[in-house]
Amino acid sequence: MEDHLVRAWVHGWAASRRTSAPVTEPDGWRIDVGLPDHRVRYILPSADPDLVRARVAGLSEQGTWIKVFGNVQATLMPGWTNDEPGHLMTIDLSQVEHAALPDGYRLEVHAGGDRAEAVIQAADGALAARAQTGLAGDHAVLDQVVTEPAHRRRGLGRVLMGALGAFAHDSGAKTAVLAATDDGRALYLALGWADVRPLTGAWLAKSRDKP
């Protein structure tokens, strides 16, 4: 398994979301996110059933998330709400396409420190698409890539990727990683990204009694 890519995703995600730094745990990492519905997340690089079961058994507070690199059976996580299936993916930044912005749109990139955000606005000023990135050493994590429904199929995602890829490359990063949904995975494969590992996520929507 590409452990360095998992580690990069964990630390780059924290930079992108402006959380506290990841804390190393015996089975992975903990990130204190601090939001009401996303208080803390635990990231396990292994989907070993015993490790997953042990971690889940110790968690009970509403707003707790867990991300596991691998496919996890729902029976290991009773009482949790499953996130949609995910995929860790990667690409060499030298292969990221720098697409031209379609007519009628405006792109802005706001960069600072180890993070950048790219925003595309339509001619009327409405948000058309956005994405952000966080740096982790010589890796960059692309995060929260969203194109509004009315502006899809116009190549705006490629523009965002190119803009953030340029920021990351200029900042010294060599490789990009991201967590994609099933739908997103198909697009990223077409853009040259490669699969690394399945990603299973779940959260506690309400507090529960520990077993």
N, C-alpha and C positions, 0 to 999 in steps of 0.2 A: 504493500500500500504506500502511496505517496504521502508519508507523514508530514513532510515539510509543507505540502500544499494545504493540508488540513490546518496545520499551525498558522500558516499565512492567512487562511480564511478567517480563523478565529480572531487574530489580532487586527487584520484589516477591517473586519466587520465592526469591531469595537471602535476603531478610528473613524469609520464612516458614520456610525451612529452617535459618536461623541459620548460614549459611555466611559466608565472607569476602565482601567486596564484589566485584561483577563487575569484571573488568579488560577494558578496551577493547583489542581486537585489530584488525588491518587489515581482517579480513573479518567482524567481529562482536564477540563477547565470550567471555571465559573465566571460569568460576567454579571455584575450588578447593573442592570439596565435602569431601574428606578422609575418605571412608568406604572400607573395603576393596574393595567392589564398585562404588563410585561415587567414584572418586578425583578426577576432574576432568570438567567438561563444557564443550563448546564450542557456542556458539549462533550460527548463521549466519542473518541476516535474509533472505538471498537463496538461492534454489535453483539459481542459475546453475551448470550442470554443471562448468565450468572451476574455479569457486571451490570447489565441493564436492570435486572430485577433488584439488585442490591441498591442501586442509586434511586430507583423509583420508590422503593419502600421507605426511604428516608425523607421524601418530599411530600408536603401536604398543603402548602399555602397557595391561595388564589394568586394567579399571575405568574406562576412558576412555569417556565418552558424547559424542554429538554430537546436537544438535537443529537442524533446518533448517526454516525457514518456507517451505513449498512441498512439492510432491510430488517425491520423489527416486527415481530408478530404482535398484533394488538392484545393478545392474551397476556403478554408480559406487562402491559400497562393498563390494568383495569381502572376505570374512573377518569381516564384522561381523554381529552378531545384531540383527535388526530389532525394534523396539518396535512395539506396535500403533498403527495410524494415529491421529493426533490432530488437534484443531481448536482454534485460538485463537478465543475467543468473548468478547463484551463486552456490558455492559448499563449503562445509567444507574442509579446507585444509588437514585434517586428512584422507580424502577419495581420495585425488589425487594420482593416480597411478604413481609409479616410474618405468618406463619402461627401459629395457636395450637398449643401443645404438647398432644398427645393425653393423655388420662388414663393414669396409671400410669407416666409418665416424668418425669425430672428433668433440667433443662438447667442447665449451668454454663458461664460464659464467663470464661476466664482471659486477661487482657490485660496487656500490658507493653510500653511503648515503641512500636515500629513493627510489633508482631505481636500476634495474639490467637488463641486456640484455643477452640472450642466443643465441648462434650462432652455427649451425651445418655445417661443411664443408665436402664435398665429398673427396675421395682419391686424386683427382687432384687439390684440393684446392678451387674448385668452391663452392659458397654459395649454400647450399641445403635447409636450413630452418633457420628461426630466429623468435624470439619473445622477448617482453620486458614486464616489470612490474613496476608499481609505487605503493608505500605504502601510505596508508591513515589510520593512527591509527592502529587498529587491523584488517584492511582489506588490501587486495592486489588486484590491478586491472591488469589483464592480457590483453595485448594490442599488436596489430600489429603482430598477429600470421600468418606467411606466410611460406608455403612449396612450393618450386619451382616445376613446373609441372613434370620434369623428375625424381623427387625424392618422389613423392606422393605414398601413399598406402604402406609405409614401416614403419609406426609407429613413424615417426620423430616428429609429433605433440605431441604424448604422452610423448616422451622424453623431449621436450621443457617444457611441462606442469609440468612434474615431477621436472625438474631442477629449474624452477622459483618458483614452489610451495615450494621446500626445502629452497630456499633463503628466501621466504616470511615467512615461518614458523620459521626459525632460527632468523628472524628479529622481531618476536613477533606477526605476523599476525595469525589470526584464520580462516578467511573466505576469499575466492577469489570471485571476480565479473568480468564480462566481457560483452562486447556488441558484439553479434554474428549476422552474416547474416543468411538468411534462410538456406543456404547450411551448414554453420558452426553449426547452431543450432542442426541439426540432429546428427552431430558428437559429440557435447558436451553432448547432452541428453544420447547418448550411453556410454559416459564416466562418467555419474553420476551427471552431472550438472542439475540444476532445473531452470525452467522459473520463472522470476519475473514479467516482464512487457514488453509490446511491446515498441519499440523505433522508432520514426519517425524523419527523418532528411531531411534537404533541405538547399540549399545555393543560394546566388545571384552570378551568373556568370558575371554579369555586373551591373554597377550602374543604378539606376532607379529613376525617380521622385517620391517623396512621394505623396500619394493621397491627 
